[in-house]
Amino acid sequence: MSDEKKEKVIHTRVPESLDEEIKKRAQRLGTSVSTLIRNALAHTFGLVEDVISDSAEVARSARGEDSAPSWRPAVGQPGAPAPPAEILGWQPLILSVNALCERCNAILPRATEAALAVTDRPTRERVFRCLPCTRDESPNQEPASHDHDDAADE
């Protein structure tokens, strides 16, 4: 017997339209359907790990914690971190990175609409919100429950 472990086979049902799309993409990429699906699954896990890593950084930022010292000391206290920047408003944008809503903790995937905090001075950390949370102007109120586009598709 060989010491090499055999790869496992996973069976799943998919709609015919997805089956056709997978076959077209595999053909266009010059690879097998099996390889395409294997790579897609592997990259998905990598993406999830990136989102988790990014979300931890965003959560630290939302709590006002710095992962690195502030870019400038506070007046009169050499080396002390600067107080948090005041958020003046929210700029809608299409994300080029994965992020988390600092208010409701929703995952904001790359290439989706979100909003970036506009602050009264430059900061190292960027603060993002989902669009529903930008419409809620009460900073001390708990975030209201709202649906996100990706949750509606499930």
Beta strands, then each sheet from edge to edge (+ up, - down):
strand 1: 87-94
strand 2: 99-100
strand 3: 107-108
strand 4: 113-119
strand 5: 128-129
sheet 1: 1+ 4- 5+
sheet 2: 2+ 3-
end
